[in-house]
Structure formats: C-alpha cells, structure tokens
Amino acid sequence: MTTHALVGPARAGGISDRAFRLYFHLALQTDGAWISFQSTADACNLSNHQIREPFAELRRVGMAESRRVYETAAGGSKTWRTYVRSQQANGAAA
C-alpha cells in the first residue's frame, strides 16, 4: 500500500488531529488484525477515555470498525473487551 493510499482517505475526511493519529496507527496494521482498544490508546499516547471521541469520528466516516468480545480476564473473571481495526486494512485483507 502506498503512502498516498494510506493517508488519502484521512486527509479528505475532515477529521480531528486525534482521529488522524488514531487512523494512522490502525492503518499501519496492514494485516487487518483486530487490536485491543486499550493498546491502541496506549500507542497513541491517549487514555482509554480520550480515544473514544476520535474513534467515534472514524466510525462515522467509515474509516474504522470495532467489535466487542466476552473474554476471561487474567484473574478468571469474565469481562467485555473492545477490539478495533481500520476499514482500509480490512479491505486490503479481504
């Protein structure tokens, strides 16, 4: 994938700076893998709460998607975890 193909949709999308940072991080995951919401926030140097609005922006313009998974946590308790990926990577992986 060329740099223009990677950045083009984000430049044309009219999204915030934080949403751009988030999109760029997700788009670099070219294998289309689902990434945990928390590790994505950490990679963008944002808190779990700070990343919610930029991610919602990306979802509204069709640049990212998410899924929730019911998993067993380290202590054995069940919990919901959110995973995200870019639509660009999803299209490239398909």
PAVEX-269564 format. One record per atom (N, C-alpha, C, O): chain; residue number from 0; atom name; y, z, x; residue in three letters. Coordinates in nm, 4 decimals, padded with zeros to 6 digits. Each point is the difference from the previous one (the first is absolute). Layout:
REM residues N
PT   chain   resi   name         c2         c3         c1   resn
PT       A    NUM     CA          Y          Z          X    Ala
...
This chain:
REM residues 94
PT   chain   resi   name         c2         c3         c1   resn
PT       A      0      N   -00.1177    00.0000    00.0851    Met
PT       A      0     CA    00.1177    00.0000   -00.0851    Met
PT       A      0      C    00.1236    00.0000    00.0894    Met
PT       A      0      O    00.0101    00.0808    00.0923    Met
PT       A      1      N    00.0823   -00.1696   -00.1189    Thr
PT       A      1     CA    00.1220   -00.0081    00.0799    Thr
PT       A      1      C    00.0956    00.1126   -00.0380    Thr
PT       A      1      O   -00.0121    00.0608   -00.1063    Thr
PT       A      2      N    00.1061   -00.0349    00.1945    Thr
PT       A      2     CA    00.1004    00.1023   -00.0271    Thr
PT       A      2      C    00.0817   -00.0361   -00.1234    Thr
PT       A      2      O    00.0312    00.0869   -00.0814    Thr
PT       A      3      N    00.0037   -00.2144    00.0672    His
PT       A      3     CA    00.0775   -00.0427   -00.1164    His
PT       A      3      C   -00.0778    00.0239   -00.1295    His
PT       A      3      O    00.0566    00.0465   -00.0990    His
PT       A      4      N   -00.1856   -00.0782    00.0997    Ala
PT       A      4     CA   -00.0821    00.0215   -00.1199    Ala
PT       A      4      C   -00.0123    00.1485   -00.0316    Ala
PT       A      4      O   -00.0108    00.0379   -00.1166    Ala
PT       A      5      N    00.0122    00.0449    00.2178    Leu
PT       A      5     CA   -00.0109    00.1442   -00.0184    Leu
PT       A      5      C    00.1293    00.0603   -00.0534    Leu
PT       A      5      O   -00.0031    00.0817   -00.0919    Leu
PT       A      6      N    00.1161   -00.1211    00.1485    Val
PT       A      6     CA    00.1287    00.0609   -00.0327    Val
PT       A      6      C    00.0721   -00.0709   -00.1141    Val
PT       A      6      O    00.0815    00.0616   -00.0687    Val
PT       A      7      N   -00.1096   -00.1886    00.0474    Gly
PT       A      7     CA    00.0693   -00.0788   -00.1009    Gly
PT       A      7      C    00.0075    00.0640   -00.1376    Gly
PT       A      7      O    00.1098    00.0112   -00.0547    Gly
PT       A      8      N   -00.2219    00.0316   -00.0044    Pro
PT       A      8     CA    00.0062    00.0603   -00.1339    Pro
PT       A      8      C    00.0869    00.1259   -00.0045    Pro
PT       A      8      O    00.0683    00.0244   -00.0995    Pro
PT       A      9      N   -00.0704    00.0543    00.2047    Ala
PT       A      9     CA    00.0796    00.1234    00.0023    Ala
PT       A      9      C    00.1490   -00.0313    00.0087    Ala
PT       A      9      O    00.0811    00.0677   -00.0632    Ala
PT       A     10      N   -00.0446   -00.1687    00.1402    Arg
PT       A     10     CA    00.1417   -00.0371    00.0126    Arg
PT       A     10      C    00.0538   -00.0558   -00.1305    Arg
PT       A     10      O    00.1166    00.0211   -00.0331    Arg
PT       A     11      N   -00.2002   -00.0917   -00.0410    Ala
PT       A     11     CA    00.0440   -00.0608   -00.1252    Ala
PT       A     11      C   -00.0082    00.0967   -00.1177    Ala
PT       A     11      O    00.0539   -00.0280   -00.1071    Ala
PT       A     12      N   -00.1209    00.1411    00.1262    Gly
PT       A     12     CA   -00.0269    00.0899   -00.1111    Gly
PT       A     12      C    00.1136    00.0905   -00.0422    Gly
PT       A     12      O   -00.0069    00.0596   -00.1075    Gly
PT       A     13      N    00.1124   -00.0467    00.1885    Gly
PT       A     13     CA    00.1106    00.0882   -00.0343    Gly
PT       A     13      C   -00.0431    00.1454   -00.0089    Gly
PT       A     13      O    00.0405    00.0715   -00.0916    Gly
PT       A     14      N   -00.1223   -00.0274    00.1862    Ile
PT       A     14     CA   -00.0522    00.1369   -00.0017    Ile
PT       A     14      C    00.0781    00.0877    00.0970    Ile
PT       A     14      O    00.0707   -00.0500    00.0875    Ile
PT       A     15      N   -00.0840    00.1805   -00.1037    Ser
PT       A     15     CA    00.0707    00.0958    00.0856    Ser
PT       A     15      C   -00.0575   -00.0007    00.1418    Ser
PT       A     15      O   -00.1068   -00.0560    00.0250    Ser
PT       A     16      N    00.1796    00.1192    00.0670    Asp
PT       A     16     CA   -00.0458    00.0094    00.1388    Asp
PT       A     16      C   -00.1328    00.0747    00.0101    Asp
PT       A     16      O   -00.0898   -00.0412    00.0734    Asp
PT       A     17      N    00.0783    00.1505   -00.1472    Arg
PT       A     17     CA   -00.1259    00.0755    00.0038    Arg
PT       A     17      C   -00.1154   -00.0822   -00.0549    Arg
PT       A     17      O   -00.1102    00.0038    00.0549    Arg
PT       A     18      N    00.1336   -00.0774   -00.1615    Ala
PT       A     18     CA   -00.1050   -00.0851   -00.0565    Ala
PT       A     18      C   -00.0382   -00.1089    00.0996    Ala
PT       A     18      O   -00.1174   -00.0358    00.0099    Ala
PT       A     19      N    00.2151   -00.0174    00.0642    Phe
PT       A     19     CA   -00.0289   -00.1005    00.1015    Phe
PT       A     19      C   -00.0878    00.0584    00.1102    Phe
PT       A     19      O   -00.0980   -00.0620    00.0413    Phe
PT       A     20      N    00.1335    00.1817    00.0063    Arg
PT       A     20     CA   -00.0822    00.0662    00.1031    Arg
PT       A     20      C   -00.1425    00.0201   -00.0494    Arg
PT       A     20      O   -00.0959   -00.0260    00.0727    Arg
PT       A     21      N    00.0826    00.0717   -00.1945    Leu
PT       A     21     CA   -00.1315    00.0232   -00.0584    Leu
PT       A     21      C   -00.0767   -00.1312   -00.0122    Leu
PT       A     21      O   -00.1171   -00.0069    00.0375    Leu
PT       A     22      N    00.1816   -00.0967   -00.0894    Tyr
PT       A     22     CA   -00.0650   -00.1296   -00.0145    Tyr
PT       A     22      C   -00.0463   -00.0534    00.1355    Tyr
PT       A     22      O   -00.1121   -00.0493    00.0126    Tyr
PT       A     23      N    00.1975    00.0589    00.0870    Phe
PT       A     23     CA   -00.0346   -00.0525    00.1313    Phe
PT       A     23      C   -00.1215    00.0723    00.0564    Phe
PT       A     23      O   -00.0880   -00.0631    00.0586    Phe
PT       A     24      N    00.0824    00.1951   -00.0760    His
PT       A     24     CA   -00.1172    00.0762    00.0457    His
PT       A     24      C   -00.1257   -00.0480   -00.0731    His
PT       A     24      O   -00.1030   -00.0228    00.0634    His
PT       A     25      N    00.1102    00.0076   -00.1942    Leu
PT       A     25     CA   -00.1159   -00.0434   -00.0766    Leu
PT       A     25      C   -00.0404   -00.1428    00.0347    Leu
PT       A     25      O   -00.1190   -00.0299    00.0095    Leu
PT       A     26      N    00.2162   -00.0582    00.0096    Ala
PT       A     26     CA   -00.0289   -00.1400    00.0289    Ala
PT       A     26      C   -00.0657   -00.0182    00.1365    Ala
PT       A     26      O   -00.0727   -00.0971    00.0209    Ala
PT       A     27      N    00.0972    00.1885    00.0715    Leu
PT       A     27     CA   -00.0634   -00.0086    00.1312    Leu
PT       A     27      C   -00.1493    00.0307   -00.0057    Leu
PT       A     27      O   -00.0736   -00.0313    00.0936    Leu
PT       A     28      N    00.0292    00.0918   -00.2018    Gln
PT       A     28     CA   -00.1426    00.0284   -00.0193    Gln
PT       A     28      C   -00.0633   -00.1264   -00.0583    Gln
PT       A     28      O   -00.0305   -00.0049   -00.1191    Gln
PT       A     29      N    00.0108   -00.0966    00.2023    Thr
PT       A     29     CA   -00.0370   -00.1335   -00.0472    Thr
PT       A     29      C   -00.1425   -00.0089   -00.0535    Thr
PT       A     29      O   -00.0369   -00.1021   -00.0579    Thr
PT       A     30      N   -00.0434    00.2054    00.0756    Asp
PT       A     30     CA   -00.1365   -00.0071   -00.0507    Asp
PT       A     30      C   -00.0080    00.0332   -00.1484    Asp
PT       A     30      O   -00.1077   -00.0085   -00.0591    Asp
PT       A     31      N    00.2193    00.0461   -00.0020    Gly
PT       A     31     CA    00.0015    00.0306   -00.1426    Gly
PT       A     31      C   -00.0606    00.1340   -00.0349    Gly
PT       A     31      O   -00.0293    00.0270   -00.1165    Gly
PT       A     32      N    00.0104    00.0575    00.2171    Ala
PT       A     32     CA   -00.0627    00.1312   -00.0229    Ala
PT       A     32      C    00.0934    00.0923   -00.0776    Ala
PT       A     32      O    00.1222   -00.0090    00.0116    Ala
PT       A     33      N   -00.1815    00.0972   -00.0903    Trp
PT       A     33     CA    00.0757    00.1026   -00.0712    Trp
PT       A     33      C    00.0343    00.1106    00.0985    Trp
PT       A     33      O   -00.0863    00.0446    00.0757    Trp
PT       A     34      N    00.2118    00.0003   -00.0759    Ile
PT       A     34     CA    00.0488    00.1031    00.0914    Ile
PT       A     34      C    00.0453    00.1183   -00.0846    Ile
PT       A     34      O    00.0609   -00.0182   -00.1054    Ile
PT       A     35      N   -00.0903    00.1386    00.1511    Ser
PT       A     35     CA    00.0399    00.1157   -00.0795    Ser
PT       A     35      C    00.1525    00.0079   -00.0097    Ser
PT       A     35      O    00.0721   -00.0347    00.0936    Ser
PT       A     36      N   -00.0264    00.0807   -00.2076    Phe
PT       A     36     CA    00.1432    00.0137   -00.0259    Phe
PT       A     36      C    00.0634    00.0913    00.1048    Phe
PT       A     36      O    00.1083   -00.0292    00.0508    Phe
PT       A     37      N   -00.1761    00.1400   -00.0185    Gln
PT       A     37     CA    00.0550    00.0961    00.0955    Gln
PT       A     37      C    00.0096   -00.0590    00.1405    Gln
PT       A     37      O    00.1012    00.0197    00.0672    Gln
PT       A     38      N   -00.2038   -00.0914   -00.0211    Ser
PT       A     38     CA    00.0079   -00.0578    00.1349    Ser
PT       A     38      C    00.1066   -00.1094    00.0068    Ser
PT       A     38      O    00.0616   -00.0210    00.1045    Ser
PT       A     39      N   -00.0404   -00.0483   -00.2163    Thr
PT       A     39     CA    00.1067   -00.0999   -00.0063    Thr
PT       A     39      C    00.1361    00.0674    00.0101    Thr
PT       A     39      O    00.0882   -00.0479    00.0713    Thr
PT       A     40      N   -00.0710    00.1587   -00.1423    Ala
PT       A     40     CA    00.1257    00.0757    00.0085    Ala
PT       A     40      C    00.0229    00.0489    00.1422    Ala
PT       A     40      O    00.1113   -00.0093    00.0519    Ala
PT       A     41      N   -00.2160    00.0613    00.0112    Asp
PT       A     41     CA    00.0112    00.0487    00.1382    Asp
PT       A     41      C    00.0400   -00.1129    00.0950    Asp
PT       A     41      O    00.0849    00.0193    00.0870    Asp
PT       A     42      N   -00.1455   -00.1365   -00.1033    Ala
PT       A     42     CA    00.0300   -00.1139    00.0873    Ala
PT       A     42      C    00.1440   -00.0474   -00.0162    Ala
PT       A     42      O    00.0593   -00.0523    00.0943    Ala
PT       A     43      N   -00.0032    00.0705   -00.2131    Cys
PT       A     43     CA    00.1388   -00.0403   -00.0261    Cys
PT       A     43      C    00.0987    00.1132    00.0259    Cys
PT       A     43      O    00.1195   -00.0134   -00.0264    Cys
PT       A     44      N   -00.1703    00.1253    00.0785    Asn
PT       A     44     CA    00.0823    00.1178    00.0294    Asn
PT       A     44      C    00.0723    00.0502   -00.1254    Asn
PT       A     44      O    00.1173    00.0370    00.0049    Asn
PT       A     45      N   -00.1893   -00.0367   -00.1166    Leu
PT       A     45     CA    00.0513    00.0492   -00.1277    Leu
PT       A     45      C   -00.0975    00.1035   -00.0559    Leu
PT       A     45      O   -00.1170    00.0032    00.0381    Leu
PT       A     46      N    00.1657    00.0800   -00.1275    Ser
PT       A     46     CA   -00.0898    00.0954   -00.0660    Ser
PT       A     46      C   -00.0699   -00.0710   -00.1158    Ser
PT       A     46      O    00.0385   -00.1097   -00.0405    Ser
PT       A     47      N   -00.1404    00.1741   -00.0108    Asn
PT       A     47     CA   -00.0735   -00.0519   -00.1144    Asn
PT       A     47      C    00.0943   -00.0256   -00.1186    Asn
PT       A     47      O   -00.0177   -00.0969   -00.0737    Asn
PT       A     48      N    00.1169    00.1835    00.0561    His
PT       A     48     CA    00.0946   -00.0146   -00.1107    His
PT       A     48      C    00.1041   -00.1092    00.0276    His
PT       A     48      O    00.0410   -00.0709   -00.0919    His
PT       A     49      N    00.0015    00.0572    00.2170    Gln
PT       A     49     CA    00.1009   -00.1002    00.0346    Gln
PT       A     49      C   -00.0519   -00.1428   -00.0131    Gln
PT       A     49      O    00.0784   -00.0933   -00.0172    Gln
PT       A     50      N   -00.2085    00.0762    00.0253    Ile
PT       A     50     CA   -00.0563   -00.1346   -00.0024    Ile
PT       A     50      C   -00.0254   -00.0499   -00.1425    Ile
PT       A     50      O   -00.0246   -00.1191   -00.0193    Ile
PT       A     51      N    00.0300    00.2059   -00.0789    Arg
PT       A     51     CA   -00.0327   -00.0385   -00.1377    Arg
PT       A     51      C    00.0938   -00.1059   -00.0568    Arg
PT       A     51      O   -00.0461   -00.0992   -00.0563    Arg
PT       A     52      N    00.1769    00.1187    00.0703    Glu
PT       A     52     CA    00.0955   -00.0961   -00.0559    Glu
PT       A     52      C   -00.0088   -00.1369    00.0695    Glu
PT       A     52      O   -00.0035   -00.1022   -00.0685    Glu
PT       A     53      N   -00.0002    00.0973    00.2035    Pro
PT       A     53     CA   -00.0147   -00.1308    00.0642    Pro
PT       A     53      C   -00.1307   -00.0701   -00.0392    Pro
PT       A     53      O   -00.0027   -00.1220   -00.0158    Pro
PT       A     54      N   -00.1044    00.1988    00.0004    Phe
PT       A     54     CA   -00.1254   -00.0623   -00.0404    Phe
PT       A     54      C    00.0092   -00.0546   -00.1424    Phe
PT       A     54      O   -00.0529   -00.1072   -00.0295    Phe
PT       A     55      N    00.1196    00.1806   -00.0577    Ala
PT       A     55     CA    00.0200   -00.0481   -00.1373    Ala
PT       A     55      C    00.0788   -00.1313   -00.0003    Ala
PT       A     55      O   -00.0275   -00.0893   -00.0801    Ala
PT       A     56      N    00.1255    00.0783    00.1702    Glu
PT       A     56     CA    00.0758   -00.1259    00.0129    Glu
PT       A     56      C   -00.0935   -00.1154    00.0345    Glu
PT       A     56      O    00.0072   -00.1073   -00.0599    Glu
PT       A     57      N   -00.0947    00.1307    00.1569    Leu
PT       A     57     CA   -00.0925   -00.1052    00.0423    Leu
PT       A     57      C   -00.0964   -00.0386   -00.1114    Leu
PT       A     57      O   -00.0338   -00.1173   -00.0158    Leu
PT       A     58      N   -00.0098    00.2148   -00.0599    Arg
PT       A     58     CA   -00.0899   -00.0304   -00.1125    Arg
PT       A     58      C    00.0721   -00.0821   -00.1066    Arg
PT       A     58      O   -00.0572   -00.0936   -00.0560    Arg
PT       A     59      N    00.1836    00.1291    00.0277    Arg
PT       A     59     CA    00.0758   -00.0723   -00.1022    Arg
PT       A     59      C    00.0164   -00.1483    00.0333    Arg
PT       A     59      O   -00.0033   -00.0847   -00.0893    Arg
PT       A     60      N    00.0210    00.0534    00.2176    Val
PT       A     60     CA    00.0197   -00.1398    00.0388    Val
PT       A     60      C   -00.1317   -00.0672    00.0420    Val
PT       A     60      O    00.0007   -00.1135    00.0477    Val
PT       A     61      N   -00.1122    00.1830   -00.0653    Gly
PT       A     61     CA   -00.1309   -00.0590    00.0265    Gly
PT       A     61      C   -00.0369   -00.0132    00.1455    Gly
PT       A     61      O   -00.0787   -00.0875    00.0359    Gly
PT       A     62      N    00.1344    00.1736    00.0501    Met
PT       A     62     CA   -00.0280   -00.0087    00.1432    Met
PT       A     62      C   -00.1017    00.1027    00.0476    Met
PT       A     62      O   -00.0432   -00.0057    00.1151    Met
PT       A     63      N    00.0040    00.0996   -00.2011    Ala
PT       A     63     CA   -00.0966    00.1032    00.0387    Ala
PT       A     63      C   -00.0788    00.0431   -00.1224    Ala
PT       A     63      O    00.0427   -00.0190   -00.1138    Ala
PT       A     64      N   -00.1579    00.0772    00.1399    Glu
PT       A     64     CA   -00.0833    00.0531   -00.1075    Glu
PT       A     64      C   -00.0609    00.1326    00.0452    Glu
PT       A     64      O   -00.0049    00.0307    00.1191    Glu
PT       A     65      N   -00.0410    00.0462   -00.2161    Ser
PT       A     65     CA   -00.0599    00.1288    00.0325    Ser
PT       A     65      C   -00.1233    00.0222   -00.0864    Ser
PT       A     65      O   -00.0199   -00.0661   -00.1020    Ser
PT       A     66      N   -00.0616    00.1604    00.1454    Arg
PT       A     66     CA   -00.1132    00.0443   -00.0805    Arg
PT       A     66      C   -00.0223    00.1475    00.0267    Arg
PT       A     66      O    00.0255    00.0498    00.1096    Arg
PT       A     67      N   -00.0736    00.0187   -00.2116    Arg
PT       A     67     CA   -00.0293    00.1428    00.0123    Arg
PT       A     67      C   -00.1506    00.0189    00.0021    Arg
PT       A     67      O   -00.0731   -00.0629   -00.0765    Arg
PT       A     68      N    00.0278    00.1507    00.1656    Val
PT       A     68     CA   -00.1424    00.0236    00.0174    Val
PT       A     68      C   -00.0257    00.1507   -00.0091    Val
PT       A     68      O    00.0719    00.0798    00.0602    Val
PT       A     69      N   -00.1744   -00.0425   -00.1356    Tyr
PT       A     69     CA   -00.0383    00.1399   -00.0124    Tyr
PT       A     69      C   -00.0985    00.0288    00.1124    Tyr
PT       A     69      O   -00.1105   -00.0542    00.0010    Tyr
PT       A     70      N    00.1499    00.1396    00.0940    Glu
PT       A     70     CA   -00.0792    00.0246    00.1205    Glu
PT       A     70      C   -00.0255    00.1487    00.0207    Glu
PT       A     70      O    00.0635    00.0856   -00.0618    Glu
PT       A     71      N   -00.1577   -00.0579    00.1500    Thr
PT       A     71     CA   -00.0262    00.1365    00.0409    Thr
PT       A     71      C    00.0831    00.0299    00.1244    Thr
PT       A     71      O   -00.0104   -00.0700    00.1008    Thr
PT       A     72      N    00.0926    00.1740   -00.1084    Ala
PT       A     72     CA    00.0850    00.0388    00.1129    Ala
PT       A     72      C   -00.0838    00.0722    00.1056    Ala
PT       A     72      O   -00.1179    00.0280   -00.0220    Ala
PT       A     73      N    00.1787    00.0015    00.1354    Ala
PT       A     73     CA   -00.0691    00.0641    00.1114    Ala
PT       A     73      C   -00.0637    00.1330   -00.0408    Ala
PT       A     73      O   -00.1082    00.0334    00.0482    Ala
PT       A     74      N    00.1729    00.0421   -00.1354    Gly
PT       A     74     CA   -00.0528    00.1300   -00.0426    Gly
PT       A     74      C   -00.1048   -00.0094   -00.1090    Gly
PT       A     74      O   -00.0520    00.1025   -00.0441    Gly
PT       A     75      N    00.0195   -00.2235   -00.0006    Gly
PT       A     75     CA   -00.1011   -00.0186   -00.1027    Gly
PT       A     75      C    00.0547   -00.0138   -00.1409    Gly
PT       A     75      O   -00.0757   -00.0273   -00.0932    Gly
PT       A     76      N    00.2062    00.0457    00.0760    Ser
PT       A     76     CA    00.0579   -00.0133   -00.1342    Ser
PT       A     76      C    00.0293   -00.1473   -00.0289    Ser
PT       A     76      O    00.0237   -00.0789    00.0915    Ser
PT       A     77      N   -00.0256    00.0439   -00.2181    Lys
PT       A     77     CA    00.0306   -00.1367   -00.0415    Lys
PT       A     77      C    00.1509   -00.0166   -00.0146    Lys
PT       A     77      O    00.0687    00.0907   -00.0473    Lys
PT       A     78      N   -00.0182   -00.2047    00.0873    Thr
PT       A     78     CA    00.1437   -00.0262   -00.0086    Thr
PT       A     78      C    00.0254   -00.1502   -00.0148    Thr
PT       A     78      O   -00.0836   -00.0815    00.0389    Thr
PT       A     79      N    00.1982    00.0457   -00.0948    Trp
PT       A     79     CA    00.0409   -00.1397   -00.0099    Trp
PT       A     79      C    00.0773   -00.0386    00.1254    Trp
PT       A     79      O    00.0871    00.0747    00.0446    Trp
PT       A     80      N   -00.1181   -00.1904    00.0124    Arg
PT       A     80     CA    00.0729   -00.0536    00.1142    Arg
PT       A     80      C    00.0490   -00.1393   -00.0359    Arg
PT       A     80      O   -00.0688   -00.0751   -00.0692    Arg
PT       A     81      N    00.1864    00.0416    00.1160    Thr
PT       A     81     CA    00.0578   -00.1319   -00.0268    Thr
PT       A     81      C   -00.0079   -00.0845    00.1261    Thr
PT       A     81      O    00.0315    00.0463    00.1096    Thr
PT       A     82      N   -00.0741   -00.1712   -00.1269    Tyr
PT       A     82     CA   -00.0079   -00.0963    00.1094    Tyr
PT       A     82      C    00.0867   -00.1200   -00.0353    Tyr
PT       A     82      O    00.0138   -00.0356   -00.1170    Tyr
PT       A     83      N    00.0442   -00.0261    00.2189    Val
PT       A     83     CA    00.0937   -00.1107   -00.0207    Val
PT       A     83      C   -00.0334   -00.1155    00.0936    Val
PT       A     83      O   -00.0670    00.0173    00.1018    Val
PT       A     84      N    00.1159   -00.1363   -00.1392    Arg
PT       A     84     CA   -00.0056   -00.1173    00.0877    Arg
PT       A     84      C    00.1017   -00.1007   -00.0492    Arg
PT       A     84      O    00.0460    00.0065   -00.1140    Arg
PT       A     85      N   -00.0112   -00.1002    00.2018    Ser
PT       A     85     CA    00.0978   -00.1024   -00.0401    Ser
PT       A     85      C   -00.0716   -00.1101   -00.0768    Ser
PT       A     85      O   -00.1174   -00.0276    00.0247    Ser
PT       A     86      N    00.1875   -00.0342   -00.1165    Gln
PT       A     86     CA   -00.0561   -00.1144   -00.0726    Gln
PT       A     86      C   -00.0172   -00.1164    00.0960    Gln
PT       A     86      O   -00.0914   -00.0808   -00.0170    Gln
PT       A     87      N    00.1779    00.0706    00.1178    Gln
PT       A     87     CA   -00.0089   -00.1067    00.0999    Gln
PT       A     87      C   -00.1333    00.0074    00.0727    Gln
PT       A     87      O   -00.0670   -00.1019    00.0170    Gln
PT       A     88      N    00.0273    00.2230    00.0267    Ala
PT       A     88     CA   -00.1265    00.0175    00.0709    Ala
PT       A     88      C   -00.1158   -00.0264   -00.0943    Ala
PT       A     88      O   -00.1012   -00.0574    00.0402    Ala
PT       A     89      N    00.1153    00.0986   -00.1649    Asn
PT       A     89     CA   -00.1044   -00.0230   -00.0976    Asn
PT       A     89      C   -00.0223   -00.1491   -00.0208    Asn
PT       A     89      O   -00.1144   -00.0448   -00.0086    Asn
PT       A     90      N    00.2222   -00.0324    00.0004    Gly
PT       A     90     CA   -00.0115   -00.1443   -00.0161    Gly
PT       A     90      C   -00.0620   -00.0667    00.1216    Gly
PT       A     90      O   -00.0754   -00.0964   -00.0133    Gly
PT       A     91      N    00.1069    00.1477    00.1325    Ala
PT       A     91     CA   -00.0539   -00.0568    00.1237    Ala
PT       A     91      C   -00.1476    00.0335    00.0141    Ala
PT       A     91      O   -00.0762   -00.0790    00.0557    Ala
PT       A     92      N    00.0341    00.1976   -00.1066    Ala
PT       A     92     CA   -00.1380    00.0416    00.0133    Ala
PT       A     92      C   -00.0890   -00.0710   -00.1007    Ala
PT       A     92      O   -00.1201   -00.0134    00.0233    Ala
PT       A     93      N    00.1759   -00.0321   -00.1339    Ala
PT       A     93     CA   -00.0798   -00.0619   -00.1069    Ala
PT       A     93      C   -00.0429   -00.1411    00.0354    Ala
PT       A     93      O   -00.0676   -00.0657   -00.0792    Ala
